[in-house]
Amino acid sequence: MHIIRMTQILVTLDNNADTSLLRRMIENMKGVLATSVQTIKKPESEEVEEWLNNLHEIKRSINADLIDMTDERTRYIMSK
């Protein structure tokens, strides 16, 4: 008995994504056996929480040492 090993990739798309175009593109890639599309509804509160968590992650990833605070344009933007 042979064991066939397959890998699946799950992709989450933005609401504005062209799912039919992306599906056709993926189906035409070498090695793709099948595609399927599922629509999952998340409660709005979860979406807001996820969005805020993503913003916090971006904020934590910024290295403040790389910002040139001697530049007047940067100081202006940072003051807003």
C-alpha positions as CSV (number, residue, x, y, z in Angstrom):
1,M,0.0,0.0,0.0
2,H,1.4,3.4,-1.0
3,I,0.7,6.5,1.0
4,I,0.0,9.6,-1.2
5,R,1.1,12.8,0.5
6,M,-0.6,16.0,-0.5
7,T,-0.3,19.5,0.8
8,Q,-3.1,22.0,1.1
9,I,-2.7,25.8,1.2
10,L,-5.4,27.9,2.8
11,V,-5.6,31.5,1.6
12,T,-7.8,34.2,3.2
13,L,-8.9,36.8,0.7
14,D,-10.1,40.4,1.2
15,N,-13.7,41.1,0.5
16,N,-12.8,43.0,-2.6
17,A,-10.6,40.2,-4.1
18,D,-11.6,38.7,-7.5
19,T,-12.1,35.1,-6.3
20,S,-12.9,33.7,-9.8
21,L,-9.7,35.3,-11.3
22,L,-7.5,34.1,-8.4
23,R,-9.0,30.6,-8.6
24,R,-8.4,30.3,-12.3
25,M,-4.8,31.5,-11.8
26,I,-4.2,28.9,-9.1
27,E,-5.8,26.1,-11.1
28,N,-3.4,26.9,-14.0
29,M,-0.3,26.5,-11.8
30,K,1.8,23.4,-12.3
31,G,1.1,20.8,-9.6
32,V,-2.3,22.1,-8.5
33,L,-4.8,19.2,-8.4
34,A,-8.0,21.0,-7.4
35,T,-9.3,24.2,-5.9
36,S,-12.4,25.1,-3.9
37,V,-13.9,28.3,-2.6
38,Q,-15.6,28.6,0.8
39,T,-17.1,31.7,2.2
40,I,-16.8,32.1,5.9
41,K,-18.7,34.8,7.8
42,K,-17.0,36.3,10.9
43,P,-18.8,38.4,13.4
44,E,-18.0,42.1,12.9
45,S,-16.5,42.3,16.4
46,E,-14.0,39.7,15.6
47,E,-13.0,41.5,12.4
48,V,-12.5,44.8,14.3
49,E,-10.5,43.0,17.0
50,E,-8.3,41.3,14.3
51,W,-7.8,44.6,12.5
52,L,-6.7,46.3,15.7
53,N,-4.4,43.5,16.6
54,N,-2.8,43.8,13.1
55,L,-2.3,47.5,13.7
56,H,-0.7,46.9,17.1
57,E,1.7,44.3,15.5
58,I,2.7,46.9,12.9
59,K,3.3,49.5,15.7
60,R,5.4,47.0,17.7
61,S,7.5,46.2,14.6
62,I,8.6,49.8,13.9
63,N,12.1,50.5,15.1
64,A,12.1,54.1,16.3
65,D,15.9,54.3,16.1
66,L,15.5,54.4,12.3
67,I,13.4,57.5,12.3
68,D,15.4,60.7,11.7
69,M,13.8,63.2,14.1
70,T,16.2,65.9,13.0
71,D,14.3,66.3,9.8
72,E,11.7,69.0,10.1
73,R,9.3,67.1,7.8
74,T,9.5,64.0,9.9
75,R,8.9,66.1,13.1
76,Y,5.8,67.6,11.5
77,I,4.4,64.3,10.5
78,M,5.1,62.7,13.9
79,S,3.5,65.6,15.6
80,K,0.1,64.8,14.0
